[in-house]
Amino acid sequence: MLTIDSLKSRMVELGVRRLLVKRLSPNDNSKNQVYLGGDLGVANVIPAGLPKAKSTGTHAEPIFNAPITFSWLDDEGRVYPVPSAQMILYPQYPEVRFSGFLRGAVWAPSDVMASRSEGRVLFLGIAGDDSVIGFAASADHPVARSLEGQAGLESVGVFLRIPLSGESADSRSKLMTALCRVSRLGWIEPWRLQVDGARAICKGTNCVGVTLESELGIRANGRSEPDFDGWEVKSHTVPNLERPYSGVLTLLTPEPNGGHYVEEGVESFVRRYGYPDMRGREDRLNFGGIHRVGHRTDRTGLRLELSGFDVKRGKLTDSRGSLALVDATDVVAASWSFEGLLAHWIRKHAKAAYVPAEKESGVDTKYRYGQRVTFAEGTNYAKLLAALASGAVYLDPGIKVENASSAPRVKRRNQFRVKFADLGFLYHSTYELPTCA
């Protein structure tokens, strides 16, 4: 029978990088599903696949189903995949539940998960490949008893984080120590930590972030954002480290999945809604400019519209809603479905650290990183939609067609951005801390 120590060791053997535990209530069972939180932000904690929009119930309430690559761990340390596990997001409440965790499994802790008994616990191990490994135990199991009276564990929504071997009980303190070390290095030549652990030269516009990640020991992983013990680490270039609160951050870069952009192609879209290069570069068409919800952008003639979201209540009303660029004749030039935006947003972490960086340009580019870091915690999809509705988050594309009259070459970049000063629209709390005491 597993103990808490042998459970942690086995989880590490299976590639788990973060271990969470939830004390189950009587309603947390296979009939009622397992409650994961009253905030869609849990989707930024438990990795899931592409969400699918659905309507359910007599009032056709909007929901999203997102599959989870999930397996059960038994008391002998054996692993059993569960093909039907999924996360269900109910934006109208809001809340998130775990479902399908018994269906189709060769073995599962059915006696524990079908019960309404008090004292049951559910462990979820988050692996580096975004798979999830679960272990469930009744109140009299040694693993459950080991949690009795245990204090000082870090809260992650409805979960507690169980430190694994070598981990600090406080992930933020661990990150601050690492960021302080990087800051004290001063100017750093850009480099990249490769998958095999080797050091390589970094070239490109994203090296300010890649260099920081490499110094933190972050290698390429399955998630779209760099991960340090559950924290998303983002660097942003500023003119002066003494004034680290300026500038603009790129949040998402999703391609449209509807409208003229998709139906007729990007080149046709730019020819119809774009304009000649404003710097006089020959034979080039551009599509750019800031587009905010509720406003028409003069340069393109398009207005950005958000449908399926109740701004006053801050709630999603239609899971099949969208964000769309619409022209003067109400033709949809390009659109992003809520499914598509949600798929990008749930790859964000619920906790983020924004690190200011200064760039030294010359023969050899170098970066140095500031000690005053902004920490942000608690985000969810409704906050993203509300920030879009308010204009705090806006579309700032950079799409071009070069050699437009001869051999057209298309380059696309659809980015949603936010001013650093407006980060508070996206998180429950933002605060600044000096990483070096």
C-alpha positions in Angstrom: 0.0 0.0 0.0 1.3 3.4 -1.0 2.4 5.9 1.6 2.7 9.7 1.0 6.4 9.3 0.3 6.1 6.4 -2.0 3.2 8.1 -3.8 5.3 11.2 -4.4 8.2 9.0 -5.6 6.1 7.1 -8.0 4.5 10.3 -9.4 8.0 11.7 -10.0 9.0 8.5 -11.8 5.9 9.0 -14.1 7.0 12.5 -15.1 4.9 14.5 -12.7 6.2 18.0 -12.1 3.4 19.3 -9.8 1.2 17.4 -7.3 -2.1 18.7 -6.1 -4.6 17.2 -3.6 -8.3 17.9 -3.0 -10.2 16.8 0.1 -13.4 15.5 -1.4 -16.8 16.5 -0.2 -19.8 14.1 -0.2 -21.0 15.6 -3.5 -17.6 14.9 -5.1 -18.4 11.5 -6.6 -18.9 9.7 -9.9 -22.7 10.6 -10.0 -22.4 14.3 -9.3 -18.9 14.8 -10.9 -16.0 16.3 -8.9 -16.1 20.0 -8.3 -12.8 21.7 -9.3 -13.7 25.3 -8.6 -16.1 28.1 -8.8 -13.9 29.9 -11.3 -13.0 29.0 -14.8 -9.4 29.8 -13.8 -9.0 26.1 -12.9 -8.7 25.4 -16.6 -5.4 27.3 -16.3 -4.2 24.8 -13.6 -5.3 21.4 -14.9 -4.2 20.9 -18.5 -6.9 19.8 -20.9 -7.3 19.4 -24.7 -9.2 21.6 -27.1 -12.6 22.6 -25.6 -15.8 22.0 -27.6 -18.8 24.2 -27.2 -22.1 22.6 -26.3 -25.6 23.6 -25.0 -27.2 21.6 -22.4 -30.4 21.5 -20.2 -33.9 22.8 -20.8 -32.6 26.4 -21.2 -29.8 25.5 -23.6 -27.2 26.8 -21.2 -23.6 27.2 -22.6 -20.9 24.7 -21.6 -17.5 23.6 -22.9 -16.2 20.0 -22.7 -12.4 19.6 -22.7 -10.8 16.2 -22.8 -8.1 15.3 -20.2 -5.3 12.8 -20.9 -5.9 11.0 -17.6 -4.8 7.8 -15.9 -5.4 6.2 -12.5 -2.6 5.0 -10.2 -3.3 2.0 -8.0 -1.8 1.0 -4.7 0.8 -1.1 -6.4 2.0 1.8 -8.5 0.4 0.6 -11.7 -1.1 3.0 -14.2 -4.5 2.7 -16.0 -5.6 5.1 -18.7 -9.1 6.5 -18.7 -10.3 7.3 -22.2 -13.4 9.4 -21.3 -12.0 11.8 -18.7 -12.9 15.4 -19.3 -13.3 18.8 -17.8 -16.7 20.5 -18.1 -16.8 24.3 -17.9 -20.1 25.8 -16.9 -19.6 29.6 -17.7 -23.1 30.5 -16.5 -22.4 29.7 -12.8 -19.4 29.8 -13.3 -17.8 26.5 -12.2 -15.7 23.6 -13.5 -16.2 19.9 -12.9 -14.3 16.7 -13.5 -16.3 14.0 -15.3 -15.9 10.6 -17.0 -13.1 9.5 -14.7 -14.4 6.0 -14.3 -15.9 5.2 -17.7 -13.8 2.9 -19.9 -11.0 2.3 -17.5 -9.6 -1.3 -17.0 -9.2 -0.4 -13.4 -10.3 2.6 -11.3 -10.9 3.4 -7.6 -14.7 3.1 -8.1 -15.4 2.3 -4.5 -13.8 5.6 -3.4 -15.1 7.8 -6.2 -18.7 6.5 -6.1 -18.8 7.0 -2.4 -20.2 10.0 -0.4 -18.0 9.3 2.6 -16.1 12.1 4.4 -12.3 12.1 4.5 -11.7 10.9 0.9 -8.8 12.6 -1.0 -8.0 13.0 -4.7 -4.4 13.6 -5.8 -3.8 14.9 -9.3 -0.3 14.8 -10.7 0.5 17.2 -13.6 3.1 15.7 -15.8 5.5 17.5 -18.2 3.6 16.3 -21.2 0.3 17.8 -19.9 -1.1 14.4 -18.9 -2.7 14.0 -15.5 -2.3 11.0 -13.1 -4.9 10.6 -10.4 -4.8 8.7 -7.1 -7.8 8.4 -4.8 -8.0 7.2 -1.2 -10.6 6.7 1.5 -10.2 8.4 4.9 -8.5 5.3 6.5 -5.8 5.1 3.9 -2.2 6.0 5.1 -2.0 8.7 2.3 -5.2 10.4 3.5 -4.2 10.2 7.2 -0.8 11.8 6.4 -2.7 15.0 5.4 -4.4 15.3 8.8 -3.2 18.3 10.7 -0.7 19.2 7.9 -0.3 23.0 7.7 1.6 25.4 5.5 0.7 23.8 2.2 0.3 26.3 -0.7 -3.3 26.7 -1.9 -4.1 26.4 -5.6 -7.8 27.1 -6.0 -9.6 24.2 -4.3 -6.4 22.2 -4.2 -3.4 22.1 -2.0 0.0 21.7 -3.5 2.2 18.8 -2.2 5.9 19.6 -2.6 7.8 16.9 -4.5 11.4 16.0 -3.9 13.6 19.1 -4.0 10.6 21.5 -4.2 10.1 24.4 -1.9 6.7 24.5 -0.1 6.3 28.1 -1.4 6.7 28.2 -5.2 6.7 32.0 -5.4 9.7 32.2 -3.0 11.5 29.6 -5.1 10.8 31.7 -8.2 11.9 34.9 -6.6 15.2 33.4 -5.5 15.8 32.2 -9.1 14.9 35.6 -10.6 17.2 37.4 -8.1 20.1 35.3 -9.2 19.4 36.1 -12.8 19.1 39.8 -12.1 22.4 39.9 -10.3 24.2 38.4 -13.4 23.9 41.8 -15.1 24.2 41.9 -18.9 23.7 38.4 -20.5 24.4 37.3 -24.0 21.3 35.7 -25.5 21.2 31.9 -25.3 18.8 29.0 -25.5 18.6 25.9 -23.3 18.1 23.0 -25.7 16.0 19.9 -24.9 19.1 17.8 -24.3 20.5 20.4 -21.8 23.0 21.8 -24.2 23.6 25.6 -24.5 23.0 27.2 -27.9 23.2 30.8 -29.2 19.8 32.5 -29.5 19.0 34.7 -32.5 15.7 36.4 -33.1 13.2 38.8 -31.6 12.0 36.4 -28.9 15.5 36.0 -27.3 14.8 38.3 -24.4 12.2 35.7 -23.1 14.2 32.6 -24.2 17.3 33.8 -22.4 15.4 34.3 -19.2 13.7 30.9 -19.5 17.1 29.3 -20.1 18.7 30.9 -17.1 15.8 29.6 -15.0 16.4 26.1 -16.4 13.2 26.0 -18.4 13.3 23.8 -21.5 10.8 23.4 -24.2 7.6 21.8 -22.9 4.1 20.9 -24.1 2.5 24.1 -22.9 2.6 27.3 -24.9 4.0 29.3 -22.0 7.2 28.8 -20.1 6.6 27.0 -16.8 8.5 27.4 -13.5 6.9 25.3 -10.8 3.4 26.3 -11.9 4.2 30.0 -12.7 4.1 31.4 -16.2 7.2 33.5 -16.6 7.0 36.4 -19.1 9.7 39.0 -19.8 8.9 42.4 -21.3 11.4 44.9 -22.7 11.4 48.4 -21.1 13.5 51.5 -21.8 14.7 51.7 -18.2 14.6 49.1 -15.4 13.9 51.9 -13.0 10.5 52.4 -14.7 9.4 48.8 -15.4 5.7 49.5 -15.7 5.6 50.8 -19.3 5.1 49.1 -22.6 2.7 46.6 -24.1 2.4 42.9 -23.7 1.3 40.3 -26.3 -1.2 37.9 -24.7 -2.3 35.6 -27.5 -1.5 35.1 -31.2 -4.5 32.9 -32.4 -5.3 32.7 -36.1 -9.0 33.5 -37.1 -11.1 30.4 -37.7 -13.9 32.0 -39.5 -14.9 34.8 -42.0 -13.4 35.9 -45.3 -9.9 35.3 -43.8 -10.6 31.6 -43.7 -13.1 31.1 -46.5 -11.2 33.1 -49.2 -7.7 33.0 -47.7 -5.3 35.5 -46.1 -4.1 37.0 -49.4 -7.7 37.8 -50.5 -8.4 39.2 -47.0 -5.5 41.6 -47.2 -6.3 42.7 -50.8 -9.9 43.5 -49.8 -9.3 45.1 -46.4 -5.6 46.1 -46.4 -3.8 49.1 -47.8 -0.5 50.0 -49.5 2.5 50.0 -47.2 2.6 53.4 -45.4 6.4 53.6 -45.4 6.4 53.5 -49.2 7.8 50.0 -49.6 6.9 49.0 -53.1 4.6 46.2 -54.1 3.5 45.5 -50.5 0.1 45.5 -48.9 -0.5 45.6 -45.1 -3.3 44.9 -42.7 -2.7 46.4 -39.3 -3.8 49.0 -36.8 -5.4 48.8 -33.3 -8.9 47.3 -33.3 -11.0 47.6 -30.2 -14.4 46.1 -29.5 -17.2 48.6 -30.4 -15.0 50.8 -32.6 -14.4 51.2 -36.3 -10.7 51.4 -37.3 -10.3 54.0 -40.1 -7.3 52.4 -41.6 -9.1 49.1 -42.4 -12.8 50.2 -42.2 -13.5 47.2 -39.9 -15.1 47.2 -36.5 -14.5 44.6 -33.8 -17.6 43.0 -32.4 -18.1 40.6 -29.4 -21.2 38.4 -29.4 -22.3 35.9 -26.8 -21.0 37.7 -23.8 -23.1 39.7 -21.3 -20.9 42.7 -20.4 -23.1 43.9 -17.5 -23.1 40.5 -15.8 -19.7 39.6 -16.9 -21.0 36.2 -18.1 -20.8 34.2 -21.3 -24.3 33.6 -22.7 -23.5 31.6 -25.8 -20.7 29.1 -26.0 -20.9 29.4 -29.8 -20.3 33.1 -29.7 -17.3 34.9 -31.3 -15.1 37.9 -31.7 -15.4 39.2 -35.2 -14.0 41.9 -37.5 -17.0 43.2 -39.5 -17.1 45.5 -42.5 -19.6 48.3 -43.3 -21.9 45.9 -45.1 -21.9 43.5 -42.1 -19.7 40.9 -43.8 -17.5 39.0 -41.4 -14.0 39.7 -42.5 -12.4 37.5 -39.8 -13.6 35.8 -36.6 -12.4 33.9 -33.6 -14.8 31.5 -32.1 -15.1 31.3 -28.3 -13.9 27.7 -28.7 -10.7 28.9 -30.4 -10.0 31.7 -28.0 -10.6 29.5 -25.0 -8.3 26.8 -26.4 -5.5 29.5 -26.4 -6.4 31.0 -23.0 -6.5 27.8 -21.0 -2.8 27.3 -22.0 -2.1 30.3 -19.8 -1.2 29.7 -16.2 -3.3 30.9 -13.3 -0.2 32.5 -11.9 2.3 34.7 -13.8 5.4 36.7 -13.2 6.2 39.6 -15.4 9.9 40.4 -15.4 11.2 43.7 -16.9 14.2 43.5 -19.2 16.5 46.0 -20.7 18.2 45.5 -24.1 21.7 46.6 -25.1 21.9 46.9 -28.8 25.2 47.0 -30.7 27.5 44.6 -32.3 26.4 42.0 -29.7 22.9 42.2 -28.3 22.7 41.7 -24.5 19.9 41.6 -21.9 19.6 42.3 -18.2 16.6 41.7 -16.0 15.1 43.8 -13.3 14.5 42.9 -9.6 11.1 44.6 -9.4 8.8 41.9 -10.7 5.0 42.0 -11.1 3.2 38.9 -9.9 -0.4 38.2 -11.1 -2.7 35.5 -9.9 -6.1 34.2 -10.8 -7.3 34.6 -14.4 -10.2 33.1 -16.2 -11.9 33.2 -19.6 -14.6 35.6 -18.5 -11.9 38.1 -17.5 -10.4 37.9 -21.0 -13.8 38.5 -22.6 -14.5 41.4 -20.2 -11.1 42.9 -21.0 -11.9 42.7 -24.7 -15.3 44.3 -24.2 -13.7 47.2 -22.3 -11.0 47.7 -24.9 -8.2 47.0 -22.4 -7.3 44.0 -24.6 -7.2 44.8 -28.3 -6.3 43.3 -31.6 -3.1 44.6 -33.1 -2.4 42.6 -36.3 0.6 42.7 -38.5 -0.2 41.0 -41.8 1.4 41.7 -45.1 1.5 40.6 -48.7 4.9 41.2 -50.3 5.5 41.1 -54.1 1.8 41.6 -54.4 1.8 42.1 -58.2 4.2 39.3 -59.1 4.9 36.4 -56.7 2.8 37.2 -53.6 4.3 36.1 -50.3 2.0 36.3 -47.3 3.2 36.8 -43.7 0.6 36.7 -40.9 0.6 37.8 -37.3 -2.6 38.1 -35.4 -1.9 39.3 -31.9 -4.0 40.4 -28.9 -2.2 42.9 -26.7 -2.6 44.7 -23.5 -0.9 47.7 -21.9 1.2 46.7 -18.9 -0.8 49.2 -16.8 -4.0 47.3 -17.7 -2.9 43.9 -16.5 -5.2 44.2 -13.6 -8.2 43.7 -16.0 -7.0 40.1 -16.5 -6.2 38.9 -13.0 -7.9 38.8 -9.6 -4.7 40.3 -8.0 -1.5 41.9 -9.3 1.3 43.0 -7.0 4.9 44.0 -7.2 7.7 42.5 -5.2 11.5 43.0 -5.1 13.0 39.6 -5.9 16.2 40.4 -4.1 16.0 41.3 -0.4 
